[in-house]
Amino acid sequence: MRRLENLFRFEASYRHVNTFEIGPETDENLNPVRRAQSDDYAAAQRRYQGRNATEDDLRVLREAVYHEIEFENRANQPLTGAVGAVVEDEELTGQGNVEYTPPGGRSIVRLDRALDLVLDRREELILREPAAVKISGYAYDRITMRGTISVRNPRKEPVILRGRKRTFGEITTATPNGAITRSAPLALGANGASVATWEVEIAPGATATLTYVYILLNNRAYSNN
């Protein structure tokens, strides 16, 4: 027998946010010149459910835009990790995990994929410098890549888009107004890791275009010792 108890309640401000998170894909970073071809999401999902998904299918499934609700914890006690449900007009519209949130903190409930917000990402090689860097007797090509992420808003109202791109190597630029964080390489490694994050508002019928440039060191697999 199940029983529902109302332990406490509070009112909170909230907003709708659409989010994405990309990479890093191992294949992309080992061979960044290769750019996987786009595929239809539904077809990729069918192959995934049939256990015969390709690497490109998995990339398509990862690179989706999701609809989330962001709200402030205005209770006088923390929210513990649990499943959060969103109800509108007495109907369940979605549910997702809520992480621990202290009083005054902000939390997110992921509802579902935003099917009408289609993400497209492309990368191109800008510069390859053969054997430009030597580390511990090994030569590395220095590769500069440029990526473009675009998301179109077909709705009649503006939407908030929050995105994150993670990659091995050093992200040098992220526009417009992207924030960049970097970490140093691990022991015996050549590449650290970088994360670029954006938050933009997309007007009705408009397209948001986000760009980033990163530098990656690729081992030429020979020693000069």
C-alpha positions in Angstrom: 0.0 0.0 0.0 1.3 3.4 -0.9 0.5 6.6 1.0 1.2 10.2 0.1 2.0 12.6 2.9 2.4 16.4 2.6 5.5 17.1 4.8 5.7 20.9 4.0 5.0 23.3 1.1 6.3 26.6 -0.1 5.9 29.0 -3.0 8.8 29.6 -5.3 9.7 31.7 -8.3 10.6 29.6 -11.4 11.4 29.9 -15.1 11.5 27.7 -18.1 15.0 26.9 -19.4 16.2 24.9 -22.4 19.6 23.3 -22.1 22.1 21.2 -23.9 25.5 19.6 -23.1 27.9 18.4 -25.7 31.0 16.2 -25.6 33.7 15.4 -25.4 33.4 12.4 -27.7 36.5 10.2 -27.7 36.5 9.7 -31.5 36.1 13.4 -32.2 39.1 14.3 -30.1 41.4 11.5 -31.2 40.7 12.5 -34.8 39.2 16.0 -34.7 39.3 16.4 -38.5 36.5 13.8 -38.8 33.0 15.3 -38.5 30.2 12.8 -38.0 27.3 13.3 -40.3 24.0 14.5 -38.8 21.2 12.0 -38.5 17.5 12.0 -37.8 16.8 11.8 -34.1 13.9 9.5 -34.3 15.8 7.0 -36.6 18.7 7.1 -34.2 16.4 6.4 -31.3 14.8 3.4 -33.1 18.3 1.9 -33.8 19.3 2.6 -30.2 16.2 0.8 -28.8 17.0 -2.1 -31.2 20.5 -2.3 -29.8 22.2 -1.6 -33.2 22.9 2.1 -32.8 26.0 3.5 -34.4 28.4 6.0 -32.9 26.8 8.7 -34.9 23.4 7.7 -33.5 24.7 8.0 -30.0 26.1 11.5 -30.8 22.7 12.6 -32.1 20.9 11.3 -29.0 23.4 13.1 -26.8 23.2 16.4 -28.6 19.6 17.2 -27.8 17.9 20.2 -26.3 16.0 19.6 -23.1 13.2 21.5 -21.4 13.8 22.2 -17.7 12.2 24.1 -14.9 14.5 26.1 -12.7 13.2 27.2 -9.3 14.4 28.7 -6.1 14.2 26.9 -2.8 12.3 29.4 -0.6 11.7 26.9 2.2 13.5 27.3 5.5 15.1 23.9 5.1 17.1 22.1 2.3 15.6 19.9 -0.3 17.1 16.4 -0.3 17.7 14.5 -3.5 14.5 13.1 -4.9 12.2 12.9 -7.9 10.4 16.1 -8.7 7.1 16.2 -10.5 5.6 19.2 -12.4 1.8 19.4 -12.4 -0.2 21.9 -14.5 -4.0 22.1 -14.3 -4.0 18.9 -12.2 -2.1 17.0 -14.9 1.4 15.6 -14.7 3.5 17.3 -17.3 6.8 15.8 -16.4 9.2 14.7 -13.7 12.9 14.5 -13.1 15.6 14.2 -10.5 16.1 17.1 -8.0 19.5 17.3 -6.4 20.2 18.5 -2.9 19.3 22.2 -2.7 20.0 24.4 0.3 17.6 27.2 1.4 17.9 30.1 -1.1 19.6 27.8 -3.7 18.3 27.1 -7.2 17.4 23.7 -8.5 16.4 22.2 -11.8 13.9 19.6 -12.9 14.4 18.1 -16.4 11.1 17.4 -18.0 11.6 16.1 -21.5 13.4 16.8 -24.8 12.4 20.1 -26.4 11.5 18.5 -29.8 10.9 21.8 -31.6 14.3 23.2 -30.7 16.7 21.4 -33.1 20.4 21.7 -32.4 23.0 21.6 -35.2 26.7 21.5 -34.6 29.6 21.6 -37.0 33.3 21.6 -36.6 36.1 22.5 -39.0 39.8 22.3 -39.0 41.4 25.8 -38.9 45.1 25.0 -38.6 47.3 21.9 -38.2 50.9 22.6 -37.1 52.9 19.3 -37.5 55.3 18.5 -34.6 54.7 21.9 -33.1 55.1 20.8 -29.5 57.4 18.2 -27.9 56.6 16.7 -24.5 58.8 14.0 -22.8 60.5 13.3 -26.2 57.3 12.9 -28.1 56.2 15.2 -30.9 52.6 16.5 -31.0 50.7 18.2 -33.8 49.0 21.4 -32.6 45.4 21.4 -34.1 43.1 24.3 -34.0 39.4 23.6 -34.4 36.4 25.9 -34.7 32.9 24.8 -33.8 29.5 26.3 -34.5 26.3 25.4 -32.6 23.0 26.7 -33.8 19.5 26.4 -32.3 16.4 27.9 -34.0 13.4 29.0 -32.0 10.2 28.3 -34.0 7.9 29.4 -31.2 5.9 32.6 -30.9 7.6 33.5 -27.6 11.3 33.9 -26.7 13.1 31.0 -25.0 16.1 30.9 -22.7 18.9 28.6 -24.0 21.7 27.4 -21.7 24.4 25.3 -23.2 27.7 23.7 -22.3 30.4 22.3 -24.5 33.2 20.2 -23.0 36.3 19.1 -24.8 39.8 17.9 -24.3 42.4 20.7 -25.1 42.1 24.4 -24.5 39.1 26.4 -25.5 40.4 29.9 -26.4 37.2 31.7 -27.4 33.4 31.2 -26.9 31.0 33.7 -28.4 28.7 35.4 -27.7 29.7 36.1 -24.1 30.6 32.5 -23.3 32.3 31.6 -20.0 35.4 29.4 -20.2 36.9 27.2 -17.5 40.1 25.1 -18.0 41.9 22.4 -16.1 45.5 21.4 -16.3 46.6 18.1 -18.1 46.8 15.0 -15.9 50.2 13.4 -15.2 51.9 12.3 -18.5 49.1 13.9 -20.5 49.3 16.6 -23.1 45.8 17.9 -23.1 43.8 19.3 -20.3 40.1 19.8 -20.4 37.9 22.9 -21.1 34.3 23.8 -20.7 32.5 26.6 -22.4 29.0 27.7 -21.2 26.5 30.1 -22.6 23.1 31.5 -21.7 21.2 33.4 -24.3 17.7 34.5 -25.1 16.4 33.5 -28.5 13.7 35.7 -30.0 10.6 34.2 -31.7 11.6 32.8 -35.1 15.3 33.6 -34.6 18.3 31.4 -34.5 21.0 31.5 -31.8 24.5 30.8 -33.1 27.3 29.9 -30.6 30.9 29.5 -31.7 34.0 28.2 -30.0 37.7 27.6 -30.9 39.9 25.1 -29.2 43.5 23.9 -29.5 44.3 20.2 -29.2 47.6 18.4 -29.1 47.7 15.2 -31.2 50.4 12.6 -30.5 52.4 11.8 -33.6 53.3 8.4 -32.0 57.0 8.6 -32.2 59.9 9.3 -29.8 62.9 11.5 -30.4 65.0 9.8 -27.8 
